[in-house]
Amino acid sequence: MITVGCLAAFAGIFIGKRYLHKITMRTIQTITGVLLLGISIALLTGFL
């Protein structure tokens, strides 16, 4: 699990450095809102 976590962290860093300057704050807010909505629906339905 530690190895997978480290690989995921490095992949996140790589992707973030490559694409972060192209993303606007509005896009980040929209993505965060959609993900929070998805989690809340999953909690409401008992999936999580």
Secondary structure per residue as TSV (DSSP state, phi and psi in degrees):
chain	resnum	aa	ss	phi	psi
A	1	M	-	360.0	-34.7
A	2	I	H	-65.4	-41.2
A	3	T	H	-63.3	-44.7
A	4	V	H	-64.1	-40.6
A	5	G	H	-62.6	-42.3
A	6	C	H	-65.0	-42.1
A	7	L	H	-64.8	-39.1
A	8	A	H	-65.9	-38.4
A	9	A	H	-64.6	-44.1
A	10	F	H	-66.0	-37.6
A	11	A	H	-64.9	-40.1
A	12	G	H	-63.4	-41.0
A	13	I	H	-64.0	-44.8
A	14	F	H	-61.6	-48.4
A	15	I	H	-65.7	-41.4
A	16	G	H	-62.7	-44.3
A	17	K	H	-65.6	-31.8
A	18	R	H	-79.2	-36.7
A	19	Y	H	-116.4	-6.6
A	20	L	G	-64.8	-36.4
A	21	H	G	-70.6	-14.9
A	22	K	G	-90.8	-12.3
A	23	I	-	-97.5	134.3
A	24	T	-	-87.7	164.3
A	25	M	H	-63.7	-35.2
A	26	R	H	-62.1	-38.9
A	27	T	H	-65.2	-42.1
A	28	I	H	-63.6	-42.0
A	29	Q	H	-63.5	-40.3
A	30	T	H	-66.2	-45.8
A	31	I	H	-62.4	-43.2
A	32	T	H	-62.4	-43.2
A	33	G	H	-62.7	-42.9
A	34	V	H	-64.9	-43.4
A	35	L	H	-65.4	-40.9
A	36	L	H	-64.4	-39.6
A	37	L	H	-62.8	-41.8
A	38	G	H	-63.7	-41.4
A	39	I	H	-66.0	-41.6
A	40	S	H	-65.3	-37.9
A	41	I	H	-66.9	-40.3
A	42	A	H	-64.9	-38.0
A	43	L	H	-69.2	-39.6
A	44	L	H	-64.3	-39.5
A	45	T	H	-82.8	-7.6
A	46	G	T	86.5	10.0
A	47	F	-	-69.2	-36.5
A	48	L	-	-106.1	360.0
